[in-house]
Amino acid sequence: MIIGVPQEIKNNENRVALTPSGAKELSKVGHTVYVQQNAGEGSGFTDIEYQEAGAEILPTIEAVYEAAEMIVKVKEPIAQEYGLVRKDQLLFTYFHFASSEALTQAMMKSGAICLAYETVELPDRSLPLLVPMSEVAGRMSIQEGAKYLEKPMQGRGILLGGVPGVRPAKVLILGGGIVGTNAAKMAAGLGADVTIMDINLNRLRYLDDVLPANVNTFMSSEYNIRSLISSHDLIVGAVLIPGAKAPKLISRDMLREMKPGTVLVDVAVDQGGCIETCEPTTHENPTYVIDNVLHYCVANMPGAVPYTSTLALTNATLPYTLQLAKHGWEQACQQSNPLKLGLNVVRGEVVYQSVANAFNLPHVPVEKHLPQSV
Ligand SMILES: NC(=O)c1ccc[n+]([C@@H]2O[C@H](COP(=O)([O-])OP(=O)(O)OC[C@H]3O[C@@H](n4cnc5c(N)ncnc54)[C@H](O)[C@@H]3O)[C@@H](O)[C@H]2O)c1
């Protein structure tokens, strides 16, 4: 198969969908890999490294879209790219269709096959191509929180791990899923006094078993959260209710109960945030202060560490890319239910129910586009 890797052109996106190592895996089994010039630069990979791995470098984004049967990307195509997508071309990337009718309409019009990272789903209902970014954001939340607790950054001026004779900072984590668990590991590793809350008792049992002794678990409820906020220095929002807006667990009035310089990192900002005063921010301008409480609400935290994020993402996507390249999307999706669930738009039709629901579009069963089983 001919695979194309364009440079990401969305504002501040430095990740790339394929590493030189991934290019090698594809080229050694006979696939042709075209990488746009400088596509890997933001993640620290040079054109020469791709060439040594068997890829060819093309000078423009137009040339990559023109040549490739399958485009592998990171972010959804933006308006400038809509016209480049060709009929019957396979696009394997994050789409988040339900948040953009314009994108949905443009991809329907293109006649392409859109396989979305975010809806590839395993039998246990986990989303293997979203997990790596939650791992990155969870770990980063503590790194950022520790930084903003410093006085010059408008924080309380407390060192997360303390020193001998001085108590460490107290970290409260709301939500014990992927983000929360990774945050807890990092905070515990730095020596903080950590509490992690969830509404799922089985999850708390598991976390109690696997996390170190300086992490305590606590059932999440408004009463319990309120009892802790005045004594904690860093609060991380990491809740998720699949398919819904995040519940508001920290209300505006609670800010006045917190110590001045407390830091709130709301990782759930992309689902509306679990802190009432959360507004999305960017890496250029990541924080703001309300009632002497510092808020960090960057919606694409992994974007700040493109080297790690690219490797984490491509570790997860490459096995699927290899399957798609080997069998073609029709056979690959017929053989693999996780991949089949990734199909969102196929040849002008919406085949993913929640995307159709979002814009009142007709939903066509995906099987219509797949070969009949024998
Ligand atoms: N800002 C970013 O850059 C970024 C990056 C990755 C993920 N995220 C977001 O982080 C959030 C968490 O993602 P995840 O992968 O950890 O999800 P997850 O499903 O693994 O975990 C969510 C956890 O929240 C718990 N929860 C639900 N309601 C709760 C409540 N009222 N109190 C306490 N816990 C509650 C659930 O039981 C679950 O354990 C999501 O909104 C995700 O979109 C943001």
The ligand as a Tripos MOL2 file, in Angstrom:
@<TRIPOS>MOLECULE
LIG
   44    48     1     0     0
SMALL
NO_CHARGES

@<TRIPOS>ATOM
      1 N1         -6.5100   18.2780   28.7160 N.am      1 LIG1
      2 C1         -5.9210   17.3240   28.0090 C.2       1 LIG1
      3 O1         -4.9490   17.5570   27.3010 O.2       1 LIG1
      4 C2         -6.4220   15.9070   28.1170 C.ar      1 LIG1
      5 C3         -5.6660   14.8460   27.6250 C.ar      1 LIG1
      6 C4         -6.1340   13.5420   27.8050 C.ar      1 LIG1
      7 C5         -7.3720   13.3250   28.4550 C.ar      1 LIG1
      8 N2         -8.0980   14.4020   28.8860 N.ar      1 LIG1
      9 C6         -9.3810   14.2610   29.6000 C.3       1 LIG1
     10 O2         -9.1490   13.8030   30.9310 O.3       1 LIG1
     11 C7        -10.3750   13.2570   31.4320 C.3       1 LIG1
     12 C8        -10.1000   11.9200   32.1150 C.3       1 LIG1
     13 O3         -9.7030   10.9720   31.1320 O.3       1 LIG1
     14 P1         -9.3570    9.4500   31.5170 P.3       1 LIG1
     15 O4         -8.7380    8.8460   30.3050 O.co2     1 LIG1
     16 O5         -8.6170    9.3900   32.7990 O.co2     1 LIG1
     17 O6        -10.8280    8.8470   31.7380 O.3       1 LIG1
     18 P2        -11.1760    7.4650   32.4810 P.3       1 LIG1
     19 O7        -12.5000    7.0480   31.9600 O.co2     1 LIG1
     20 O8        -10.0330    6.5220   32.4270 O.co2     1 LIG1
     21 O9        -11.3390    7.9070   34.0180 O.3       1 LIG1
     22 C9        -12.3560    8.7330   34.4920 C.3       1 LIG1
     23 C10       -12.6370    8.3810   35.9260 C.3       1 LIG1
     24 O10       -13.5230    9.3860   36.4690 O.3       1 LIG1
     25 C11       -14.3260    8.7140   37.4190 C.3       1 LIG1
     26 N3        -15.4560    9.5620   37.7960 N.ar      1 LIG1
     27 C12       -16.6260    9.7790   37.1500 C.ar      1 LIG1
     28 N4        -17.4070   10.6130   37.8690 N.ar      1 LIG1
     29 C13       -16.7170   10.9280   38.9990 C.ar      1 LIG1
     30 C14       -16.9810   11.7370   40.1350 C.ar      1 LIG1
     31 N5        -18.1320   12.3740   40.2670 N.pl3     1 LIG1
     32 N6        -16.0330   11.8230   41.0900 N.ar      1 LIG1
     33 C15       -14.8650   11.1620   40.9740 C.ar      1 LIG1
     34 N7        -14.5580   10.3800   39.9220 N.ar      1 LIG1
     35 C16       -15.4740   10.2560   38.9550 C.ar      1 LIG1
     36 C17       -14.6950    7.4140   36.7210 C.3       1 LIG1
     37 O11       -15.1940    6.4510   37.6340 O.3       1 LIG1
     38 C18       -13.3460    7.0190   36.1060 C.3       1 LIG1
     39 O12       -12.5850    6.1800   36.9650 O.3       1 LIG1
     40 C19       -11.2870   13.1530   30.2050 C.3       1 LIG1
     41 O13       -12.1660   14.2600   30.2120 O.3       1 LIG1
     42 C20       -10.3350   13.2480   29.0440 C.3       1 LIG1
     43 O14       -10.9830   13.7190   27.8700 O.3       1 LIG1
     44 C21        -7.6490   15.6750   28.7140 C.ar      1 LIG1
@<TRIPOS>BOND
     1     1     2 1
     2     2     3 2
     3     2     4 1
     4     4     5 ar
     5     4    44 ar
     6     5     6 ar
     7     6     7 ar
     8     7     8 ar
     9     8     9 1
    10     8    44 ar
    11     9    10 1
    12     9    42 1
    13    10    11 1
    14    11    12 1
    15    11    40 1
    16    12    13 1
    17    13    14 1
    18    14    15 2
    19    14    16 1
    20    14    17 1
    21    17    18 1
    22    18    19 2
    23    18    20 1
    24    18    21 1
    25    21    22 1
    26    22    23 1
    27    23    24 1
    28    23    38 1
    29    24    25 1
    30    25    26 1
    31    25    36 1
    32    26    27 ar
    33    26    35 ar
    34    27    28 ar
    35    28    29 ar
    36    29    30 ar
    37    29    35 ar
    38    30    31 1
    39    30    32 ar
    40    32    33 ar
    41    33    34 ar
    42    34    35 ar
    43    36    37 1
    44    36    38 1
    45    38    39 1
    46    40    41 1
    47    40    42 1
    48    42    43 1
@<TRIPOS>SUBSTRUCTURE
     1 LIG1         1 GROUP 0 **** ****
